[in-house]
Amino acid sequence: MKWIQKVNKVLRESGKYISGIAILLMMFALVTDVFMRNVFGIPLTGTYEIVQYILMPALVFPALGYVYWSGVLPRLTEIIAKTPKRFQKFNRSLINIIDIIIFLLLTYYSFIFAFSGFTSKMAVPVGGGLLPIWPIYFLVPLGFLFVLLEAIYTALSGEKREEEVGKSI
């Protein structure tokens, strides 16, 4: 169980840093584009497409495991905290099972979507050429896989997540 926890932590932290780098690159690209457009009258070619098709998915999907772990995703903990302990345990197990099923399906179907983008070599026109975006499609199932692994770890370890700890006292 310790090695699962370590692997999960590494995946969670790497996703967080990938998203952080993506937001910095996005900020740099947009500021540079606005500066070039307003000062020199020459916008950077393809900034909008790069931000839309590459940096936004790189910002959102790798961090999903971290978001799930930190408790940012909404829960009904206020209502559940007032119920008997036995029901709280049942409810926690039921929610973990539902989370695992949902994120398993999301991972599976988003992988099918990413693979179809790979086989069709999806690309967008940028500055007279084509920018391949199919590799970014694989961030979607990767992000859902991180959440799935986090949900499996939560279900196996029986740990309460951070938002549940403070509310059930």
N, C-alpha and C positions, 0 to 999 in steps of 0.2 A: 504494500500500500504506500510505503514511503517513496518508492521510485515513481509511482503514478503521480503522487503529489509534486515531486520535483519536475517531472516532464510537463505536467499541467502548468506549473508556475513559469517554466521557461517559455512555453507556448504563449501564455497569457502576457508575459512581459515583452516578448518579441513582437507580438501583435500590437501592443501599446506603443512601442517605439517605432514600428513601421508606420503607424497612423500619425505619430508625432512628426516624423520626417516628412510624410506626405503633406501635412498641413503647413509645415515650414516651406516646402517647395512650392505649394500652391500660393502662399502669401508672397513669396519672392517673385514668382512668375507674374502674378497679377499686379504687384507694385511696379515691377519692371515694365510691364506692358503699358500701364497707365502713364508712367513717366515718359516712356519713349513716344507714346501717342501725343501727349500734351506738350512736351518740350521740343521734340524733334519732328513731330508730325508723321512718324513712321512706327506703326504698331508692330509688335512681334507677331509673326505669322504662326497661326495654329495655337495660340495661347488658350483660347476658349475651348477648343477641341481637346487639348492635352489636359486641361483642368477638368472638363466634363467627363471624358472617357477614361482617363488614367488616374488622376490624382484624387478625385472624389471617391471612386470605389476603393482606392488604396487608403483613404482616410477612414471610411466607414467600416468596411468588412473585417480587416485584421483586428480591430479593437473590440469586436463583439464579445469574445470570450472574457475580456477584462470587464466590460460593461455588465455582463451577466454575473460575474463573480462579485463585483462591487455592490450589487444590489440596486443599481439605477433603474433596471427594468421594473415596471409597476407590479405590485403584489397587493393582496388584500390583508395585510398583516394586522391592521387595526381591528378588523372584525374577528379574525381568527384568534388574536391574543386574548379575547374575552370568552373564548369557548373552553370546555374542559380539556385537560392535557391529552387525554386519549384521542379526542377528535383532532387536536392539533397535530399529533403524530400521524394519524391517518391522512389528514389533509396534506401534510408535508410530503408524505409518500406518494399520494395521488398526484400532486402537482409535479413532483419529480418524474413520475412515469409519463405524464402528459408532456412535459418538457422534452423528455428523451424521444418520445414518439414524434413530436412535431419537428424537432431539430434533426432527427434522423431523416424524415421525409424531405425537409428543406435542403439538407446536405445532398441527398440522393438526386432530387430533381434539379437542383442548381448545378450539380456536376454534369448531368445530362445536357443542360443548357450550355454549360461551358464547353463540353466536348463537341456539341454541334457548332459552336462558334469556332472551335479549333479546326474541325473538318471543313468548314466553309471558308476558313481563313478570313474572318471578319476584319475589316479595316475601314477607316474613315478618310475622306479626302482632306489633306492638309497641305496648303501651299503648292498645289499642283502635283503632289504625290499622294501615296496612300500610307497611312500610319496604321500598322496592325494593332488592333485592340483585343484580339482573342486571348492573349496571355492574361490580361486583366480580368477576364471572365472567371478565371480560376480562383480569384480572391474571394468570390462569393461563396462557393462551397467550402473554401478554407475557413472563412469567417464562421459559417454555420457549424463546421466541424469543431472549431474551438469551443463554441457554445455547447455542442453535444458532449464533448469530452468533459467540460466543466459540469454539465448536468449529471453525467454518469458518475463523476467523482463525488459530487454532492450526494447523490443517491447511495453510493456505496459506503461513503465515510459516515454518513448520518450527521455531518456537521450542519449547524444552523448557519445560514448566511448572515451577513452583517446586519441587514435591516430587520431580521427576525430576532436577533439576540437582544437588542434594546427594547423591543416592543413587548416581548413575552414576559418580562419581569413584573 
